[in-house]
Amino acid sequence: MDIITVLVKKNSLKKKGYILTEALIAFAITVMMLLMLYHVMLSLVILEENKREIVMIRREMYENKQEEN
């Protein structure tokens, strides 16, 4: 084989490696973004549930106060 052919083949392998690496990095970033979005949505759901519980507790306290008076 020619030395030029060997060099061209090595370079094409390097380019494929770089493309694969970039694709893996992009995939990892996408997965991280989806996990962060899931985390935020879950936090919002938990906050909404906590808000409802607080409202119910306040109603109970208000009703108890009214009964005492």
N, C-alpha and C positions, 0 to 999 in steps of 0.2 A: 504494500500500500504506500501511497504517496504520503509525504509528511504533511502536505496541505490538506489532504483528505482527512487525516487523523485530527488535525487542528480544527477543521470545520465540524467534524462530528463531536468533538469535545465541547465546542462552543454551543452547538445546538442542544446538547445535553444540559449544559449550564442554563441556557435560556428556558428549557422546559422545567428545570428545577426551580428557577426564579418564579416562573409563572405558577407552578404548583405551590410554592411558598406564599406568594401573594394571595392565591386563592384560599389557602388555609387560614391566613391572617384575616382576610375579609370574612370568611365563614365564622371564625372565632369572634370577631367583632360583632357580627350579626347575632350570634348566639348570646353574647353578653348583653347586647341592647334588648333582646327579647326577654332575657331574665330580669333586667332592670325594669322593663315595662310591666312584667308580671308582678314584680315586687311592689311597684308603685300602686298597681290596681288592687293588689291584696291589702296593702296598707289603707287604701281608701275605703275598701269594704269593711275592714276592721274598725276604722274610725266612725263610719256610718252606724255600725252596730253599737258601738260604745255610746254614740250620741243618743240613739234610741233608748238605751238602758238608762242613761242619765235623765232623760225626759221622764221615763216611767218612775224612776226613784223620786224625782222632784214632785210628780203628781201624787205619789203615795205620801210623801212628807206633807204636802199641802192638805191632802185629805185628812191626814192624822191631826194636823193643826186645827182644821175646821171642826173636827169631832171633839177636840179638847175644849174649844171655845163654845 
